[in-house]
């Protein structure tokens, strides 16, 4: 909004009665919430989010024709959306607080906004206590745990995820149990305990098989395959990932397809088929970039450098690791960035060591 228009609106608002200003804020919050909710549904149609309350009379959410339009709107309105949640919390509009955190979940992950996701879910904990649906409380702790895990705060993550699982069990909700086991698998994997991670991934797969949701089942197949690969069981890993890939492609889930191709790239590299690994990683990158999943693009670029190095393709490895480094820095992923920076330094030393004599730098005395 133009600064003059903004100033005029602020001046006009101060001249209005409290109830008029309050009603305008409600309309604004509901506009943000329902447009963000529609955007999230476009970004990830496989999710089954809890429905927010109907918007206030006179609210017309912004029309979003497709996923790229949804991503563009969320990017442009990110700061106002965060402000809307803070305003809703101050006014005690608990359902808006909670549902805004839910609606921005996919966007925050894809763009790597880890701290914003944590901040929103932290505020949503109190809001969930005021909502009538017990599933909201279980989901809050699950999403909060996942947000802590993405920031590397694994002890905090475990505590919230355990609480989420206990609530899901208490309320006999197999869907939430499955999702929480999947989040626990991710967190154990981030901690490097792949045995525990695989155990939770298998629990998630067992639940998903009973829920008649093939995309969730495919996601669990891929997760089991990934952690089996981390443990060196490549036959099991490959079989599960191929099952996942077939399901994702059959049900047109490009996000899951990309994640599975990344897993297959890792399996191919670890079993010596480095060119196949490169092919899988490039297919994953194409899908991730089309979806705007910058967080996963960074990880896959990081992975892609290894088979290039194994094939002696040092220039290609340097290129993809440099791109990963830039994305990690932009996303505030300092530990990942430092790891890749050291790898680039090592690659530079390796390249220098293998240079043929005729490419060596001339000595000072040469002439």
TORKOL-4160 file (C-alpha; in steps of 0.2 Angstrom, whole numbers, padded with zeros to 4 digits, m for minus):
367
<pt num="1" X="0000" Y="0000" Z="0000"/>
<pt num="2" X="0006" Y="0017" Z="m0004"/>
<pt num="3" X="0013" Y="0027" Z="0011"/>
<pt num="4" X="0001" Y="0041" Z="0009"/>
<pt num="5" X="m0014" Y="0029" Z="0008"/>
<pt num="6" X="m0007" Y="0020" Z="0023"/>
<pt num="7" X="m0006" Y="0036" Z="0033"/>
<pt num="8" X="m0023" Y="0041" Z="0028"/>
<pt num="9" X="m0030" Y="0025" Z="0033"/>
<pt num="10" X="m0022" Y="0026" Z="0050"/>
<pt num="11" X="m0028" Y="0044" Z="0053"/>
<pt num="12" X="m0046" Y="0039" Z="0048"/>
<pt num="13" X="m0046" Y="0024" Z="0059"/>
<pt num="14" X="m0042" Y="0034" Z="0075"/>
<pt num="15" X="m0058" Y="0044" Z="0071"/>
<pt num="16" X="m0069" Y="0029" Z="0071"/>
<pt num="17" X="m0078" Y="0021" Z="0086"/>
<pt num="18" X="m0070" Y="0006" Z="0095"/>
<pt num="19" X="m0082" Y="m0006" Z="0089"/>
<pt num="20" X="m0080" Y="m0001" Z="0071"/>
<pt num="21" X="m0061" Y="m0002" Z="0072"/>
<pt num="22" X="m0063" Y="m0019" Z="0081"/>
<pt num="23" X="m0074" Y="m0026" Z="0067"/>
<pt num="24" X="m0062" Y="m0020" Z="0054"/>
<pt num="25" X="m0048" Y="m0029" Z="0062"/>
<pt num="26" X="m0058" Y="m0045" Z="0063"/>
<pt num="27" X="m0061" Y="m0044" Z="0044"/>
<pt num="28" X="m0043" Y="m0041" Z="0041"/>
<pt num="29" X="m0038" Y="m0056" Z="0052"/>
<pt num="30" X="m0051" Y="m0067" Z="0043"/>
<pt num="31" X="m0046" Y="m0061" Z="0026"/>
<pt num="32" X="m0028" Y="m0066" Z="0030"/>
<pt num="33" X="m0033" Y="m0083" Z="0038"/>
<pt num="34" X="m0044" Y="m0089" Z="0025"/>
<pt num="35" X="m0033" Y="m0084" Z="0010"/>
<pt num="36" X="m0018" Y="m0092" Z="0019"/>
<pt num="37" X="m0029" Y="m0108" Z="0022"/>
<pt num="38" X="m0034" Y="m0109" Z="0003"/>
<pt num="39" X="m0015" Y="m0106" Z="m0002"/>
<pt num="40" X="m0009" Y="m0120" Z="0009"/>
<pt num="41" X="m0022" Y="m0132" Z="0002"/>
<pt num="42" X="m0015" Y="m0127" Z="m0015"/>
<pt num="43" X="0003" Y="m0130" Z="m0010"/>
<pt num="44" X="0000" Y="m0147" Z="m0002"/>
<pt num="45" X="m0017" Y="m0155" Z="m0007"/>
<pt num="46" X="m0012" Y="m0171" Z="0003"/>
<pt num="47" X="m0014" Y="m0162" Z="0020"/>
<pt num="48" X="m0030" Y="m0164" Z="0029"/>
<pt num="49" X="m0030" Y="m0148" Z="0040"/>
<pt num="50" X="m0043" Y="m0144" Z="0053"/>
<pt num="51" X="m0056" Y="m0131" Z="0046"/>
<pt num="52" X="m0056" Y="m0114" Z="0053"/>
<pt num="53" X="m0072" Y="m0105" Z="0058"/>
<pt num="54" X="m0081" Y="m0096" Z="0044"/>
<pt num="55" X="m0075" Y="m0079" Z="0040"/>
<pt num="56" X="m0084" Y="m0063" Z="0046"/>
<pt num="57" X="m0098" Y="m0056" Z="0035"/>
<pt num="58" X="m0091" Y="m0046" Z="0021"/>
<pt num="59" X="m0074" Y="m0055" Z="0020"/>
<pt num="60" X="m0069" Y="m0061" Z="0003"/>
<pt num="61" X="m0053" Y="m0071" Z="0003"/>
<pt num="62" X="m0040" Y="m0066" Z="m0011"/>
<pt num="63" X="m0043" Y="m0078" Z="m0026"/>
<pt num="64" X="m0028" Y="m0090" Z="m0029"/>
<pt num="65" X="m0029" Y="m0100" Z="m0045"/>
<pt num="66" X="m0014" Y="m0111" Z="m0043"/>
<pt num="67" X="0000" Y="m0116" Z="m0032"/>
<pt num="68" X="0013" Y="m0103" Z="m0039"/>
<pt num="69" X="0000" Y="m0089" Z="m0036"/>
<pt num="70" X="m0002" Y="m0096" Z="m0018"/>
<pt num="71" X="0017" Y="m0096" Z="m0015"/>
<pt num="72" X="0018" Y="m0078" Z="m0022"/>
<pt num="73" X="0004" Y="m0072" Z="m0011"/>
<pt num="74" X="0011" Y="m0080" Z="0005"/>
<pt num="75" X="0028" Y="m0073" Z="0001"/>
<pt num="76" X="0022" Y="m0055" Z="m0002"/>
<pt num="77" X="0010" Y="m0055" Z="0014"/>
<pt num="78" X="0022" Y="m0065" Z="0025"/>
<pt num="79" X="0025" Y="m0050" Z="0037"/>
<pt num="80" X="0007" Y="m0045" Z="0038"/>
<pt num="81" X="0002" Y="m0063" Z="0041"/>
<pt num="82" X="0014" Y="m0064" Z="0056"/>
<pt num="83" X="0007" Y="m0048" Z="0063"/>
<pt num="84" X="m0011" Y="m0055" Z="0061"/>
<pt num="85" X="m0007" Y="m0069" Z="0072"/>
<pt num="86" X="0000" Y="m0057" Z="0085"/>
<pt num="87" X="m0015" Y="m0046" Z="0084"/>
<pt num="88" X="m0027" Y="m0061" Z="0086"/>
<pt num="89" X="m0017" Y="m0067" Z="0101"/>
<pt num="90" X="m0019" Y="m0050" Z="0109"/>
<pt num="91" X="m0038" Y="m0050" Z="0106"/>
<pt num="92" X="m0040" Y="m0068" Z="0112"/>
<pt num="93" X="m0046" Y="m0074" Z="0095"/>
<pt num="94" X="m0038" Y="m0091" Z="0098"/>
<pt num="95" X="m0045" Y="m0100" Z="0083"/>
<pt num="96" X="m0036" Y="m0087" Z="0072"/>
<pt num="97" X="m0020" Y="m0089" Z="0081"/>
<pt num="98" X="m0020" Y="m0108" Z="0079"/>
<pt num="99" X="m0026" Y="m0109" Z="0061"/>
<pt num="100" X="m0014" Y="m0096" Z="0055"/>
<pt num="101" X="0000" Y="m0107" Z="0062"/>
<pt num="102" X="m0007" Y="m0122" Z="0053"/>
<pt num="103" X="m0010" Y="m0113" Z="0037"/>
<pt num="104" X="0008" Y="m0106" Z="0035"/>
<pt num="105" X="0016" Y="m0123" Z="0039"/>
<pt num="106" X="0020" Y="m0129" Z="0021"/>
<pt num="107" X="0026" Y="m0112" Z="0016"/>
<pt num="108" X="0037" Y="m0110" Z="0031"/>
<pt num="109" X="0045" Y="m0127" Z="0027"/>
<pt num="110" X="0047" Y="m0124" Z="0009"/>
<pt num="111" X="0055" Y="m0107" Z="0011"/>
<pt num="112" X="0066" Y="m0112" Z="0026"/>
<pt num="113" X="0058" Y="m0100" Z="0039"/>
<pt num="114" X="0061" Y="m0111" Z="0053"/>
<pt num="115" X="0061" Y="m0098" Z="0067"/>
<pt num="116" X="0045" Y="m0090" Z="0061"/>
<pt num="117" X="0037" Y="m0107" Z="0061"/>
<pt num="118" X="0043" Y="m0110" Z="0079"/>
<pt num="119" X="0037" Y="m0093" Z="0085"/>
<pt num="120" X="0020" Y="m0096" Z="0077"/>
<pt num="121" X="0018" Y="m0113" Z="0085"/>
<pt num="122" X="0024" Y="m0107" Z="0102"/>
<pt num="123" X="0010" Y="m0094" Z="0102"/>
<pt num="124" X="m0002" Y="m0108" Z="0096"/>
<pt num="125" X="0001" Y="m0118" Z="0112"/>
<pt num="126" X="m0010" Y="m0107" Z="0122"/>
<pt num="127" X="m0023" Y="m0105" Z="0109"/>
<pt num="128" X="m0025" Y="m0124" Z="0107"/>
<pt num="129" X="m0030" Y="m0125" Z="0125"/>
<pt num="130" X="m0045" Y="m0114" Z="0122"/>
<pt num="131" X="m0051" Y="m0124" Z="0106"/>
<pt num="132" X="m0064" Y="m0138" Z="0108"/>
<pt num="133" X="m0056" Y="m0150" Z="0097"/>
<pt num="134" X="m0043" Y="m0161" Z="0106"/>
<pt num="135" X="m0034" Y="m0165" Z="0090"/>
<pt num="136" X="m0029" Y="m0147" Z="0089"/>
<pt num="137" X="m0019" Y="m0149" Z="0105"/>
<pt num="138" X="m0010" Y="m0165" Z="0099"/>
<pt num="139" X="m0006" Y="m0157" Z="0082"/>
<pt num="140" X="0001" Y="m0142" Z="0091"/>
<pt num="141" X="0013" Y="m0152" Z="0101"/>
<pt num="142" X="0018" Y="m0162" Z="0085"/>
<pt num="143" X="0021" Y="m0146" Z="0074"/>
<pt num="144" X="0030" Y="m0138" Z="0089"/>
<pt num="145" X="0041" Y="m0153" Z="0091"/>
<pt num="146" X="0045" Y="m0153" Z="0072"/>
<pt num="147" X="0049" Y="m0135" Z="0072"/>
<pt num="148" X="0061" Y="m0137" Z="0087"/>
<pt num="149" X="0069" Y="m0152" Z="0077"/>
<pt num="150" X="0072" Y="m0142" Z="0062"/>
<pt num="151" X="0082" Y="m0130" Z="0072"/>
<pt num="152" X="0092" Y="m0144" Z="0079"/>
<pt num="153" X="0084" Y="m0142" Z="0097"/>
<pt num="154" X="0081" Y="m0161" Z="0098"/>
<pt num="155" X="0078" Y="m0163" Z="0117"/>
<pt num="156" X="0064" Y="m0149" Z="0116"/>
<pt num="157" X="0058" Y="m0158" Z="0101"/>
<pt num="158" X="0057" Y="m0175" Z="0109"/>
<pt num="159" X="0047" Y="m0168" Z="0124"/>
<pt num="160" X="0034" Y="m0160" Z="0113"/>
<pt num="161" X="0032" Y="m0175" Z="0101"/>
<pt num="162" X="0031" Y="m0187" Z="0116"/>
<pt num="163" X="0017" Y="m0176" Z="0123"/>
<pt num="164" X="0008" Y="m0176" Z="0105"/>
<pt num="165" X="0009" Y="m0195" Z="0104"/>
<pt num="166" X="0002" Y="m0197" Z="0122"/>
<pt num="167" X="m0013" Y="m0186" Z="0117"/>
<pt num="168" X="m0016" Y="m0195" Z="0101"/>
<pt num="169" X="m0016" Y="m0212" Z="0110"/>
<pt num="170" X="m0027" Y="m0205" Z="0124"/>
<pt num="171" X="m0040" Y="m0200" Z="0111"/>
<pt num="172" X="m0038" Y="m0215" Z="0100"/>
<pt num="173" X="m0033" Y="m0206" Z="0085"/>
<pt num="174" X="m0023" Y="m0217" Z="0073"/>
<pt num="175" X="m0020" Y="m0203" Z="0060"/>
<pt num="176" X="m0011" Y="m0192" Z="0073"/>
<pt num="177" X="m0002" Y="m0207" Z="0080"/>
<pt num="178" X="0005" Y="m0211" Z="0063"/>
<pt num="179" X="0010" Y="m0192" Z="0059"/>
<pt num="180" X="0018" Y="m0191" Z="0076"/>
<pt num="181" X="0028" Y="m0207" Z="0074"/>
<pt num="182" X="0034" Y="m0200" Z="0057"/>
<pt num="183" X="0040" Y="m0184" Z="0066"/>
<pt num="184" X="0048" Y="m0194" Z="0079"/>
<pt num="185" X="0057" Y="m0204" Z="0066"/>
<pt num="186" X="0063" Y="m0188" Z="0058"/>
<pt num="187" X="0070" Y="m0181" Z="0075"/>
<pt num="188" X="0078" Y="m0197" Z="0080"/>
<pt num="189" X="0086" Y="m0197" Z="0062"/>
<pt num="190" X="0092" Y="m0179" Z="0065"/>
<pt num="191" X="0101" Y="m0185" Z="0081"/>
<pt num="192" X="0109" Y="m0199" Z="0071"/>
<pt num="193" X="0100" Y="m0214" Z="0080"/>
<pt num="194" X="0094" Y="m0222" Z="0064"/>
<pt num="195" X="0089" Y="m0238" Z="0073"/>
<pt num="196" X="0076" Y="m0228" Z="0083"/>
<pt num="197" X="0071" Y="m0218" Z="0068"/>
<pt num="198" X="0068" Y="m0234" Z="0058"/>
<pt num="199" X="0057" Y="m0241" Z="0072"/>
<pt num="200" X="0046" Y="m0226" Z="0072"/>
<pt num="201" X="0045" Y="m0225" Z="0053"/>
<pt num="202" X="0039" Y="m0243" Z="0053"/>
<pt num="203" X="0026" Y="m0239" Z="0066"/>
<pt num="204" X="0020" Y="m0224" Z="0055"/>
<pt num="205" X="0019" Y="m0236" Z="0040"/>
<pt num="206" X="0009" Y="m0249" Z="0050"/>
<pt num="207" X="m0004" Y="m0235" Z="0054"/>
<pt num="208" X="m0005" Y="m0227" Z="0037"/>
<pt num="209" X="m0008" Y="m0244" Z="0029"/>
<pt num="210" X="m0025" Y="m0245" Z="0039"/>
<pt num="211" X="m0030" Y="m0227" Z="0035"/>
<pt num="212" X="m0033" Y="m0229" Z="0016"/>
<pt num="213" X="m0022" Y="m0214" Z="0012"/>
<pt num="214" X="m0010" Y="m0220" Z="m0002"/>
<pt num="215" X="0000" Y="m0204" Z="m0002"/>
<pt num="216" X="0004" Y="m0205" Z="0017"/>
<pt num="217" X="0008" Y="m0223" Z="0015"/>
<pt num="218" X="0020" Y="m0218" Z="0001"/>
<pt num="219" X="0028" Y="m0205" Z="0012"/>
<pt num="220" X="0031" Y="m0218" Z="0025"/>
<pt num="221" X="0038" Y="m0231" Z="0013"/>
<pt num="222" X="0051" Y="m0218" Z="0008"/>
<pt num="223" X="0055" Y="m0214" Z="0026"/>
<pt num="224" X="0057" Y="m0233" Z="0030"/>
<pt num="225" X="0068" Y="m0234" Z="0015"/>
<pt num="226" X="0079" Y="m0219" Z="0019"/>
<pt num="227" X="0083" Y="m0225" Z="0037"/>
<pt num="228" X="0086" Y="m0243" Z="0031"/>
<pt num="229" X="0098" Y="m0235" Z="0019"/>
<pt num="230" X="0107" Y="m0225" Z="0033"/>
<pt num="231" X="0109" Y="m0242" Z="0042"/>
<pt num="232" X="0116" Y="m0250" Z="0026"/>
<pt num="233" X="0101" Y="m0261" Z="0022"/>
<pt num="234" X="0101" Y="m0256" Z="0004"/>
<pt num="235" X="0090" Y="m0270" Z="m0003"/>
<pt num="236" X="0076" Y="m0265" Z="0009"/>
<pt num="237" X="0079" Y="m0247" Z="0006"/>
<pt num="238" X="0078" Y="m0248" Z="m0013"/>
<pt num="239" X="0062" Y="m0259" Z="m0012"/>
<pt num="240" X="0053" Y="m0247" Z="0000"/>
<pt num="241" X="0058" Y="m0232" Z="m0010"/>
<pt num="242" X="0053" Y="m0239" Z="m0027"/>
<pt num="243" X="0036" Y="m0243" Z="m0019"/>
<pt num="244" X="0035" Y="m0225" Z="m0013"/>
<pt num="245" X="0040" Y="m0218" Z="m0030"/>
<pt num="246" X="0026" Y="m0229" Z="m0039"/>
<pt num="247" X="0013" Y="m0223" Z="m0027"/>
<pt num="248" X="0018" Y="m0204" Z="m0028"/>
<pt num="249" X="0018" Y="m0205" Z="m0046"/>
<pt num="250" X="0001" Y="m0214" Z="m0047"/>
<pt num="251" X="m0007" Y="m0201" Z="m0036"/>
<pt num="252" X="0002" Y="m0186" Z="m0043"/>
<pt num="253" X="0012" Y="m0180" Z="m0028"/>
<pt num="254" X="0027" Y="m0171" Z="m0035"/>
<pt num="255" X="0033" Y="m0166" Z="m0017"/>
<pt num="256" X="0034" Y="m0184" Z="m0011"/>
<pt num="257" X="0041" Y="m0190" Z="m0028"/>
<pt num="258" X="0055" Y="m0178" Z="m0026"/>
<pt num="259" X="0059" Y="m0183" Z="m0009"/>
<pt num="260" X="0059" Y="m0201" Z="m0014"/>
<pt num="261" X="0071" Y="m0198" Z="m0029"/>
<pt num="262" X="0083" Y="m0189" Z="m0017"/>
<pt num="263" X="0082" Y="m0205" Z="m0006"/>
<pt num="264" X="0086" Y="m0216" Z="m0022"/>
<pt num="265" X="0100" Y="m0205" Z="m0026"/>
<pt num="266" X="0108" Y="m0208" Z="m0009"/>
<pt num="267" X="0105" Y="m0227" Z="m0011"/>
<pt num="268" X="0113" Y="m0227" Z="m0029"/>
<pt num="269" X="0128" Y="m0217" Z="m0023"/>
<pt num="270" X="0131" Y="m0228" Z="m0008"/>
<pt num="271" X="0130" Y="m0244" Z="m0018"/>
<pt num="272" X="0143" Y="m0237" Z="m0031"/>
<pt num="273" X="0131" Y="m0232" Z="m0045"/>
<pt num="274" X="0136" Y="m0213" Z="m0045"/>
<pt num="275" X="0129" Y="m0209" Z="m0062"/>
<pt num="276" X="0112" Y="m0216" Z="m0057"/>
<pt num="277" X="0113" Y="m0205" Z="m0041"/>
<pt num="278" X="0117" Y="m0190" Z="m0051"/>
<pt num="279" X="0102" Y="m0193" Z="m0062"/>
<pt num="280" X="0090" Y="m0196" Z="m0047"/>
<pt num="281" X="0096" Y="m0180" Z="m0039"/>
<pt num="282" X="0094" Y="m0170" Z="m0054"/>
<pt num="283" X="0076" Y="m0176" Z="m0056"/>
<pt num="284" X="0073" Y="m0172" Z="m0038"/>
<pt num="285" X="0080" Y="m0154" Z="m0040"/>
<pt num="286" X="0068" Y="m0151" Z="m0055"/>
<pt num="287" X="0053" Y="m0155" Z="m0045"/>
<pt num="288" X="0059" Y="m0146" Z="m0029"/>
<pt num="289" X="0062" Y="m0130" Z="m0039"/>
<pt num="290" X="0046" Y="m0131" Z="m0048"/>
<pt num="291" X="0037" Y="m0132" Z="m0031"/>
<pt num="292" X="0048" Y="m0118" Z="m0024"/>
<pt num="293" X="0054" Y="m0130" Z="m0010"/>
<pt num="294" X="0071" Y="m0120" Z="m0007"/>
<pt num="295" X="0074" Y="m0130" Z="0009"/>
<pt num="296" X="0075" Y="m0146" Z="0000"/>
<pt num="297" X="0084" Y="m0139" Z="m0014"/>
<pt num="298" X="0098" Y="m0135" Z="m0003"/>
<pt num="299" X="0099" Y="m0152" Z="0004"/>
<pt num="300" X="0098" Y="m0161" Z="m0013"/>
<pt num="301" X="0112" Y="m0149" Z="m0020"/>
<pt num="302" X="0122" Y="m0154" Z="m0004"/>
<pt num="303" X="0119" Y="m0173" Z="m0008"/>
<pt num="304" X="0123" Y="m0171" Z="m0027"/>
<pt num="305" X="0141" Y="m0165" Z="m0024"/>
<pt num="306" X="0146" Y="m0183" Z="m0017"/>
<pt num="307" X="0143" Y="m0193" Z="m0033"/>
<pt num="308" X="0151" Y="m0180" Z="m0043"/>
<pt num="309" X="0166" Y="m0181" Z="m0032"/>
<pt num="310" X="0166" Y="m0200" Z="m0033"/>
<pt num="311" X="0167" Y="m0198" Z="m0052"/>
<pt num="312" X="0181" Y="m0186" Z="m0051"/>
<pt num="313" X="0170" Y="m0172" Z="m0057"/>
<pt num="314" X="0177" Y="m0159" Z="m0045"/>
<pt num="315" X="0171" Y="m0143" Z="m0055"/>
<pt num="316" X="0153" Y="m0150" Z="m0055"/>
<pt num="317" X="0154" Y="m0154" Z="m0036"/>
<pt num="318" X="0161" Y="m0137" Z="m0032"/>
<pt num="319" X="0147" Y="m0129" Z="m0042"/>
<pt num="320" X="0133" Y="m0138" Z="m0033"/>
<pt num="321" X="0141" Y="m0136" Z="m0016"/>
<pt num="322" X="0143" Y="m0117" Z="m0018"/>
<pt num="323" X="0125" Y="m0116" Z="m0023"/>
<pt num="324" X="0120" Y="m0126" Z="m0007"/>
<pt num="325" X="0131" Y="m0115" Z="0003"/>
<pt num="326" X="0122" Y="m0099" Z="m0003"/>
<pt num="327" X="0105" Y="m0107" Z="0001"/>
<pt num="328" X="0110" Y="m0113" Z="0018"/>
<pt num="329" X="0117" Y="m0096" Z="0023"/>
<pt num="330" X="0101" Y="m0088" Z="0016"/>
<pt num="331" X="0090" Y="m0100" Z="0027"/>
<pt num="332" X="0101" Y="m0097" Z="0042"/>
<pt num="333" X="0106" Y="m0115" Z="0043"/>
<pt num="334" X="0123" Y="m0111" Z="0050"/>
<pt num="335" X="0129" Y="m0129" Z="0054"/>
<pt num="336" X="0125" Y="m0135" Z="0037"/>
<pt num="337" X="0133" Y="m0120" Z="0029"/>
<pt num="338" X="0149" Y="m0123" Z="0039"/>
<pt num="339" X="0150" Y="m0141" Z="0034"/>
<pt num="340" X="0148" Y="m0137" Z="0016"/>
<pt num="341" X="0161" Y="m0123" Z="0017"/>
<pt num="342" X="0174" Y="m0136" Z="0025"/>
<pt num="343" X="0170" Y="m0148" Z="0011"/>
<pt num="344" X="0173" Y="m0134" Z="m0002"/>
<pt num="345" X="0190" Y="m0130" Z="0006"/>
<pt num="346" X="0194" Y="m0149" Z="0006"/>
<pt num="347" X="0189" Y="m0150" Z="m0013"/>
<pt num="348" X="0200" Y="m0135" Z="m0017"/>
<pt num="349" X="0215" Y="m0143" Z="m0008"/>
<pt num="350" X="0212" Y="m0159" Z="m0018"/>
<pt num="351" X="0211" Y="m0150" Z="m0034"/>
<pt num="352" X="0227" Y="m0141" Z="m0031"/>
<pt num="353" X="0236" Y="m0158" Z="m0026"/>
<pt num="354" X="0231" Y="m0167" Z="m0043"/>
<pt num="355" X="0235" Y="m0152" Z="m0055"/>
<pt num="356" X="0247" Y="m0158" Z="m0068"/>
<pt num="357" X="0264" Y="m0150" Z="m0067"/>
<pt num="358" X="0261" Y="m0140" Z="m0083"/>
<pt num="359" X="0247" Y="m0131" Z="m0074"/>
<pt num="360" X="0257" Y="m0127" Z="m0058"/>
<pt num="361" X="0259" Y="m0109" Z="m0053"/>
<pt num="362" X="0276" Y="m0102" Z="m0060"/>
<pt num="363" X="0289" Y="m0100" Z="m0047"/>
<pt num="364" X="0296" Y="m0083" Z="m0043"/>
<pt num="365" X="0313" Y="m0087" Z="m0051"/>
<pt num="366" X="0305" Y="m0093" Z="m0067"/>
<pt num="367" X="0307" Y="m0082" Z="m0082"/>
